[in-house]
Amino acid sequence: MAEMTGARWRTSTRSSSNGGNCVEVADNLPGVVLVRDSKDRDGGTLTFTPAAWRAFVHGSARSNR
């Protein structure tokens, strides 16, 4: 599991427009991007490599066009 000490969590700027259904992302740690549910912060964390996270975000942006 990734070391989460020092993770700086942030939410999307669009999170207020979707009724609070959003995720928080911490991308300030070396070699890892952490993702969690903003409504259940203790419910678990997904761990991505930075390359995998970029691919996910890029793919998501393309599907919303």
C-alpha positions as CSV (number, residue, x, y, z in Angstrom):
1,M,0.0,0.0,0.0
2,A,1.2,3.5,-0.8
3,E,2.4,5.7,2.1
4,M,-0.3,8.3,2.5
5,T,1.4,10.5,5.0
6,G,1.6,14.0,3.5
7,A,-1.1,13.4,0.9
8,R,-2.8,16.7,0.0
9,W,-6.4,15.8,-1.0
10,R,-8.4,17.9,-3.5
11,T,-11.8,17.7,-5.1
12,S,-12.8,18.6,-8.6
13,T,-13.9,22.2,-9.3
14,R,-17.0,20.6,-10.7
15,S,-17.8,18.6,-7.6
16,S,-20.4,21.1,-6.3
17,S,-22.4,20.8,-9.5
18,N,-23.1,17.0,-9.2
19,G,-24.8,16.8,-5.8
20,G,-21.6,16.0,-3.9
21,N,-20.9,12.7,-5.7
22,C,-17.2,13.2,-6.3
23,V,-13.8,11.8,-5.5
24,E,-10.8,13.3,-3.9
25,V,-7.4,13.0,-5.5
26,A,-3.9,13.3,-4.0
27,D,-1.3,13.6,-6.7
28,N,1.5,15.3,-4.7
29,L,3.3,12.1,-3.6
30,P,6.2,10.7,-5.7
31,G,5.2,7.9,-8.0
32,V,1.6,7.5,-6.9
33,V,-1.8,9.0,-7.3
34,L,-4.4,8.3,-4.6
35,V,-8.2,8.5,-5.1
36,R,-10.9,8.2,-2.5
37,D,-14.7,8.8,-2.2
38,S,-15.3,12.2,-0.7
39,K,-18.4,11.0,1.2
40,D,-16.5,8.0,2.8
41,R,-12.9,9.1,3.3
42,D,-12.2,6.0,5.5
43,G,-13.8,3.6,3.1
44,G,-10.7,2.8,1.1
45,T,-8.2,4.4,-1.3
46,L,-7.4,3.5,-4.9
47,T,-3.8,3.7,-5.9
48,F,-2.7,4.5,-9.5
49,T,0.7,5.1,-11.1
50,P,0.8,8.7,-12.5
51,A,0.8,7.3,-16.1
52,A,-2.3,5.2,-15.4
53,W,-4.1,8.2,-13.8
54,R,-3.3,10.4,-16.8
55,A,-4.6,7.7,-19.1
56,F,-7.8,7.5,-17.0
57,V,-8.4,11.2,-16.9
58,H,-7.6,11.6,-20.7
59,G,-10.1,8.7,-21.5
60,S,-12.7,10.2,-19.2
61,A,-12.4,13.6,-20.8
62,R,-12.7,12.1,-24.3
63,S,-15.9,10.2,-23.4
64,N,-17.6,13.4,-22.1
65,R,-17.2,15.3,-25.4
